[in-house]
Amino acid sequence: MQYIFHLGVHQTATPYVQDTLTHNLEALRAQGVFYVNAEMPKAVLRHRRVVYRLSHPEKPTPEIEALVDTNHSVADAARAAGAKKVLFSNDYGLGPAMHEALAMGLDDPAFYPRAHTCFRHIVRGFPLRKSRILVYSRNPETYLTSLYSEAIRLGLTNLDIDGFCCSVAFDSVDFDGLRERLSSLHSDLRITIRAYERIRLGAETYMRTLLRDLGVQAHSFVFSPAPPEDTLDAAQIEALRHIAMGSETKRPALVKQLREQVTSHLPNPSNRLALPDWVRDRLRAREQNEIAHFVTMAANSL
């Protein structure tokens, strides 16, 4: 059997992917795919709990064998179902995103710094030589604004975007580096990283790309529109920050109602949330340095 791990980088429509796969469970079964999220949801929950304990500074570190029995049960169930592929979709498989780590109280949260350790626990008991990882990448600028927007939406921080960028290691967003760290686990481990921005071409296009990566035929799948959840605009951010400042009020029902009123409106594209200039300058300088390094390496190889 082959084991496929869709490790949902935050803000890459992972809930939409999971809902679509669940709604097309019979189509997956017919093509020999054992979708663990739908078939054995408690196993995915156990994976998430182990990763959470690995990531939280106040939780005891789980043993490396913590998920072996769970994973053996998944493999046994998949074999009994006659499956050829086992598919996990885990929105926490790489650890918490920077905004969540900030809310946990970690200093200077970076871009999945323990991804290697988290995945090593998740895959324990499965053969790495038969395993694949599927990750969707983001443009660093849109990724950061999405993380900040989500942090404000969930009430995880009340910082402005400048303060947020000062509080996280934003220049550590590096998908090539993430690939290298995960690749070090096993020489035969296959890793596919694709650009999430394909979602802009439509939710169905996004799902068809994922299905091709899974080796699944899409002809019998039913696709539904992705629910709108764009990055909040600047006015919505300020409104939610203002509401959060009064969150100690004795009228929590009113605070909840105000928050729902703000988040229920679609963002205004003419008032978009933007990173501070100094952050964009640093990201672009890093990108230029990476391009220059690549050109130098290519020239030296000739």
KEDREN-901993 format. One record per residue (C-alpha): residue number from 0; residue in three letters; x negated, y negated, z negated. Coordinates in steps of 0.001 Angstrom, whole numbers, padded with zeros to 6 digits. Layout:
BEGIN
TILUM|NUM|ALA|X|Y|Z
...
end
This chain:
BEGIN
TILUM|0|MET|000000|000000|000000
TILUM|1|GLN|-000943|-003586|000517
TILUM|2|TYR|-000571|-006177|-002260
TILUM|3|ILE|000234|-009762|-001289
TILUM|4|PHE|000151|-012651|-003759
TILUM|5|HIS|001819|-015889|-002713
TILUM|6|LEU|000224|-018258|-005218
TILUM|7|GLY|002380|-021341|-005002
TILUM|8|VAL|000271|-024431|-005355
TILUM|9|HIS|002493|-026945|-007103
TILUM|10|GLN|004610|-029171|-004883
TILUM|11|THR|004591|-026773|-001909
TILUM|12|ALA|008285|-025759|-002014
TILUM|13|THR|007654|-022513|-003904
TILUM|14|PRO|011212|-022346|-005364
TILUM|15|TYR|012622|-022673|-001834
TILUM|16|VAL|010360|-019841|-000618
TILUM|17|GLN|011418|-017636|-003529
TILUM|18|ASP|015127|-018344|-003044
TILUM|19|THR|014905|-017604|000696
TILUM|20|LEU|013080|-014316|000104
TILUM|21|THR|015602|-013269|-002555
TILUM|22|HIS|018573|-014090|-000314
TILUM|23|ASN|016996|-011930|002407
TILUM|24|LEU|016066|-009053|000121
TILUM|25|GLU|017683|-006382|002305
TILUM|26|ALA|015705|-007609|005331
TILUM|27|LEU|012496|-007336|003293
TILUM|28|ARG|013379|-003839|002091
TILUM|29|ALA|014139|-002736|005641
TILUM|30|GLN|010608|-003740|006656
TILUM|31|GLY|008948|-001939|003760
TILUM|32|VAL|008361|-004950|001494
TILUM|33|PHE|008850|-004576|-002259
TILUM|34|TYR|009562|-008160|-003401
TILUM|35|VAL|008672|-008063|-007096
TILUM|36|ASN|010433|-011341|-007987
TILUM|37|ALA|013802|-009801|-007052
TILUM|38|GLU|013126|-006126|-007794
TILUM|39|MET|011294|-006522|-011121
TILUM|40|PRO|011626|-010158|-012286
TILUM|41|LYS|010361|-009336|-015784
TILUM|42|ALA|006982|-008392|-014287
TILUM|43|VAL|006620|-011853|-012740
TILUM|44|LEU|007639|-013397|-016058
TILUM|45|ARG|004918|-011396|-017844
TILUM|46|HIS|002361|-012639|-015296
TILUM|47|ARG|003442|-016203|-015971
TILUM|48|ARG|003188|-015764|-019746
TILUM|49|VAL|-000344|-014376|-019510
TILUM|50|VAL|-001463|-017268|-017294
TILUM|51|TYR|000162|-019755|-019676
TILUM|52|ARG|-001731|-018249|-022607
TILUM|53|LEU|-004959|-018395|-020614
TILUM|54|SER|-004401|-022073|-019868
TILUM|55|HIS|-003020|-023522|-023091
TILUM|56|PRO|-005683|-024736|-025552
TILUM|57|GLU|-003691|-023600|-028603
TILUM|58|LYS|-002770|-020093|-027408
TILUM|59|PRO|-004853|-016944|-028048
TILUM|60|THR|-006687|-015664|-024978
TILUM|61|PRO|-005032|-012489|-023651
TILUM|62|GLU|-007054|-009348|-023035
TILUM|63|ILE|-008172|-008698|-019458
TILUM|64|GLU|-006058|-005508|-019502
TILUM|65|ALA|-002896|-007334|-020641
TILUM|66|LEU|-001048|-006736|-017362
TILUM|67|VAL|-002371|-003300|-016386
TILUM|68|ASP|000675|-001359|-017583
TILUM|69|THR|003033|-003879|-015953
TILUM|70|ASN|001164|-003672|-012655
TILUM|71|HIS|001101|000111|-012699
TILUM|72|SER|004881|000075|-013215
TILUM|73|VAL|005264|-002243|-010211
TILUM|74|ALA|003108|000033|-008030
TILUM|75|ASP|005060|003116|-009129
TILUM|76|ALA|008407|001454|-008380
TILUM|77|ALA|007171|000304|-004957
TILUM|78|ARG|005984|003809|-004049
TILUM|79|ALA|009288|005284|-005188
TILUM|80|ALA|011082|002796|-002902
TILUM|81|GLY|008906|003867|000043
TILUM|82|ALA|007417|000366|000374
TILUM|83|LYS|004320|-000427|002408
TILUM|84|LYS|003749|-003866|000907
TILUM|85|VAL|004139|-005319|-002572
TILUM|86|LEU|004857|-009061|-002632
TILUM|87|PHE|004549|-011412|-005600
TILUM|88|SER|005453|-015101|-005371
TILUM|89|ASN|004092|-016882|-008415
TILUM|90|ASP|004275|-020653|-008885
TILUM|91|TYR|001965|-020343|-011899
TILUM|92|GLY|-000557|-017852|-010564
TILUM|93|LEU|-003439|-020320|-010429
TILUM|94|GLY|-002678|-021933|-013764
TILUM|95|PRO|-000986|-025244|-014567
TILUM|96|ALA|-001265|-028202|-012214
TILUM|97|MET|-003048|-031314|-013428
TILUM|98|HIS|000092|-033094|-014623
TILUM|99|GLU|001142|-030056|-016668
TILUM|100|ALA|-002343|-029658|-018152
TILUM|101|LEU|-002233|-033347|-019097
TILUM|102|ALA|001051|-032752|-020915
TILUM|103|MET|-000586|-029811|-022744
TILUM|104|GLY|-003152|-032203|-024185
TILUM|105|LEU|-006138|-031124|-022082
TILUM|106|ASP|-008769|-033794|-021494
TILUM|107|ASP|-009496|-034754|-017871
TILUM|108|PRO|-007411|-031958|-016264
TILUM|109|ALA|-008933|-030670|-013026
TILUM|110|PHE|-007682|-028775|-009960
TILUM|111|TYR|-006947|-025241|-011171
TILUM|112|PRO|-010284|-024862|-012993
TILUM|113|ARG|-009394|-021355|-014252
TILUM|114|ALA|-007835|-020034|-011037
TILUM|115|HIS|-010497|-017308|-010827
TILUM|116|THR|-009763|-016080|-014366
TILUM|117|CYS|-005988|-016306|-013948
TILUM|118|PHE|-005974|-014263|-010753
TILUM|119|ARG|-008397|-011707|-012216
TILUM|120|HIS|-005818|-011026|-014941
TILUM|121|ILE|-002872|-010983|-012523
TILUM|122|VAL|-004418|-008444|-010154
TILUM|123|ARG|-005731|-006103|-012856
TILUM|124|GLY|-004671|-002567|-012010
TILUM|125|PHE|-004235|-003298|-008289
TILUM|126|PRO|-006995|-002543|-005738
TILUM|127|LEU|-008552|-005836|-004658
TILUM|128|ARG|-009718|-004300|-001375
TILUM|129|LYS|-006031|-003911|-000453
TILUM|130|SER|-004958|-007312|-001731
TILUM|131|ARG|-004250|-010605|000023
TILUM|132|ILE|-003758|-014140|-001282
TILUM|133|LEU|-001533|-016675|000447
TILUM|134|VAL|-001889|-020320|-000599
TILUM|135|TYR|-000503|-023523|000880
TILUM|136|SER|-002735|-026570|000746
TILUM|137|ARG|-001912|-030247|000504
TILUM|138|ASN|-003465|-033505|001614
TILUM|139|PRO|-005075|-034803|-001623
TILUM|140|GLU|-003305|-038178|-001424
TILUM|141|THR|000202|-036779|-000966
TILUM|142|TYR|-000545|-034030|-003487
TILUM|143|LEU|-001455|-036550|-006193
TILUM|144|THR|001577|-038748|-005605
TILUM|145|SER|003778|-035631|-005694
TILUM|146|LEU|002226|-034492|-008978
TILUM|147|TYR|002700|-037919|-010526
TILUM|148|SER|006274|-038139|-009269
TILUM|149|GLU|007072|-034729|-010744
TILUM|150|ALA|005450|-035633|-014069
TILUM|151|ILE|007692|-038706|-014304
TILUM|152|ARG|010758|-036768|-013123
TILUM|153|LEU|010242|-034153|-015865
TILUM|154|GLY|009278|-036684|-018526
TILUM|155|LEU|005795|-035179|-018993
TILUM|156|THR|004065|-038563|-018991
TILUM|157|ASN|004915|-042232|-019221
TILUM|158|LEU|001678|-043491|-017669
TILUM|159|ASP|001689|-045681|-014588
TILUM|160|ILE|000082|-044118|-011525
TILUM|161|ASP|-003218|-045944|-012138
TILUM|162|GLY|-003397|-044567|-015677
TILUM|163|PHE|-002417|-041113|-014452
TILUM|164|CYS|-005284|-041061|-011948
TILUM|165|CYS|-007684|-042230|-014666
TILUM|166|SER|-006534|-039343|-016884
TILUM|167|VAL|-007044|-036486|-014414
TILUM|168|ALA|-010004|-035309|-012328
TILUM|169|PHE|-008238|-036268|-009109
TILUM|170|ASP|-011321|-035877|-006919
TILUM|171|SER|-011489|-032184|-007863
TILUM|172|VAL|-008579|-031408|-005476
TILUM|173|ASP|-010514|-029089|-003152
TILUM|174|PHE|-008826|-026185|-001371
TILUM|175|ASP|-012051|-024963|000263
TILUM|176|GLY|-013640|-024770|-003172
TILUM|177|LEU|-010585|-022886|-004448
TILUM|178|ARG|-010989|-020367|-001629
TILUM|179|GLU|-014655|-019835|-002528
TILUM|180|ARG|-013860|-019250|-006208
TILUM|181|LEU|-011174|-016706|-005424
TILUM|182|SER|-013292|-015037|-002722
TILUM|183|SER|-015979|-014321|-005292
TILUM|184|LEU|-013704|-011721|-006913
TILUM|185|HIS|-014196|-009164|-004132
TILUM|186|SER|-015846|-009178|-000721
TILUM|187|ASP|-012784|-007542|000889
TILUM|188|LEU|-010213|-009875|-000677
TILUM|189|ARG|-008378|-011664|002142
TILUM|190|ILE|-007319|-015265|001545
TILUM|191|THR|-005071|-017306|003829
TILUM|192|ILE|-004735|-021051|003218
TILUM|193|ARG|-002282|-023033|005316
TILUM|194|ALA|-001227|-026684|005355
TILUM|195|TYR|002011|-027274|003452
TILUM|196|GLU|002752|-030343|005552
TILUM|197|ARG|004259|-027969|008134
TILUM|198|ILE|007419|-028306|006039
TILUM|199|ARG|007826|-031696|007716
TILUM|200|LEU|008624|-029766|010898
TILUM|201|GLY|011550|-028186|009087
TILUM|202|ALA|012185|-025660|006359
TILUM|203|GLU|012805|-022844|008835
TILUM|204|THR|009452|-023474|010554
TILUM|205|TYR|007776|-023330|007167
TILUM|206|MET|009432|-020021|006285
TILUM|207|ARG|008697|-018466|009679
TILUM|208|THR|005014|-019329|009209
TILUM|209|LEU|005035|-017652|005806
TILUM|210|LEU|006772|-014557|007176
TILUM|211|ARG|004168|-014247|009940
TILUM|212|ASP|001476|-014395|007272
TILUM|213|LEU|003303|-011624|005413
TILUM|214|GLY|003526|-009543|008568
TILUM|215|VAL|007341|-009617|008443
TILUM|216|GLN|009663|-010016|011428
TILUM|217|ALA|012024|-012970|010984
TILUM|218|HIS|014767|-011837|013418
TILUM|219|SER|017123|-010598|010671
TILUM|220|PHE|016485|-013433|008218
TILUM|221|VAL|019041|-016098|007360
TILUM|222|PHE|017525|-019511|006673
TILUM|223|SER|019191|-022250|004682
TILUM|224|PRO|018181|-025938|004523
TILUM|225|ALA|015628|-026862|001890
TILUM|226|PRO|017125|-028939|-000929
TILUM|227|PRO|015928|-032573|-000804
TILUM|228|GLU|013475|-033482|-003544
TILUM|229|ASP|011198|-036120|-002135
TILUM|230|THR|008606|-038034|-004076
TILUM|231|LEU|010345|-040683|-006150
TILUM|232|ASP|009983|-044218|-004884
TILUM|233|ALA|008259|-046981|-006856
TILUM|234|ALA|011535|-048405|-008208
TILUM|235|GLN|012712|-044980|-009421
TILUM|236|ILE|009375|-044424|-011143
TILUM|237|GLU|009608|-047726|-012983
TILUM|238|ALA|013223|-047062|-013959
TILUM|239|LEU|012370|-043624|-015383
TILUM|240|ARG|009354|-045007|-017242
TILUM|241|HIS|011555|-047728|-018762
TILUM|242|ILE|014145|-045137|-019809
TILUM|243|ALA|011418|-042917|-021300
TILUM|244|MET|010164|-045809|-023424
TILUM|245|GLY|013513|-045787|-025170
TILUM|246|SER|013661|-042013|-025554
TILUM|247|GLU|013621|-042291|-029365
TILUM|248|THR|017120|-043726|-029239
TILUM|249|LYS|019869|-042158|-031317
TILUM|250|ARG|021920|-041784|-028135
TILUM|251|PRO|020120|-039002|-026225
TILUM|252|ALA|023227|-038326|-024143
TILUM|253|LEU|022986|-041862|-022742
TILUM|254|VAL|019279|-041414|-021926
TILUM|255|LYS|020069|-038151|-020130
TILUM|256|GLN|022858|-039819|-018163
TILUM|257|LEU|020600|-042694|-017106
TILUM|258|ARG|017876|-040289|-015972
TILUM|259|GLU|020356|-038277|-013920
TILUM|260|GLN|021639|-041450|-012280
TILUM|261|VAL|018124|-042423|-011196
TILUM|262|THR|017084|-038980|-009905
TILUM|263|SER|020363|-038340|-008073
TILUM|264|HIS|019593|-041033|-005487
TILUM|265|LEU|017309|-040363|-002539
TILUM|266|PRO|014104|-042433|-002560
TILUM|267|ASN|013843|-045596|-000524
TILUM|268|PRO|011226|-044974|002217
TILUM|269|SER|010420|-048694|002398
TILUM|270|ASN|009449|-048690|-001296
TILUM|271|ARG|007267|-045595|-001321
TILUM|272|LEU|005012|-044602|-004166
TILUM|273|ALA|001335|-045151|-003305
TILUM|274|LEU|-001974|-044353|-004930
TILUM|275|PRO|-004130|-047251|-006175
TILUM|276|ASP|-006653|-048510|-003619
TILUM|277|TRP|-009617|-047406|-005711
TILUM|278|VAL|-008324|-043810|-005745
TILUM|279|ARG|-007784|-043712|-001985
TILUM|280|ASP|-011247|-045195|-001426
TILUM|281|ARG|-012880|-042488|-003535
TILUM|282|LEU|-010956|-039708|-001810
TILUM|283|ARG|-011855|-041043|001636
TILUM|284|ALA|-015509|-041472|000680
TILUM|285|ARG|-015595|-037848|-000469
TILUM|286|GLU|-013966|-036724|002777
TILUM|287|GLN|-016517|-038657|004840
TILUM|288|ASN|-019361|-037118|002845
TILUM|289|GLU|-017932|-033640|003455
TILUM|290|ILE|-017659|-034310|007192
TILUM|291|ALA|-021228|-035633|007310
TILUM|292|HIS|-022444|-032548|005429
TILUM|293|PHE|-020600|-030263|007881
TILUM|294|VAL|-022109|-032078|010890
TILUM|295|THR|-025594|-031806|009386
TILUM|296|MET|-025174|-028079|008710
TILUM|297|ALA|-023897|-027493|012261
TILUM|298|ALA|-026811|-029430|013754
TILUM|299|ASN|-029322|-027449|011683
TILUM|300|SER|-027840|-024170|012867
TILUM|301|LEU|-028460|-024999|016536
end
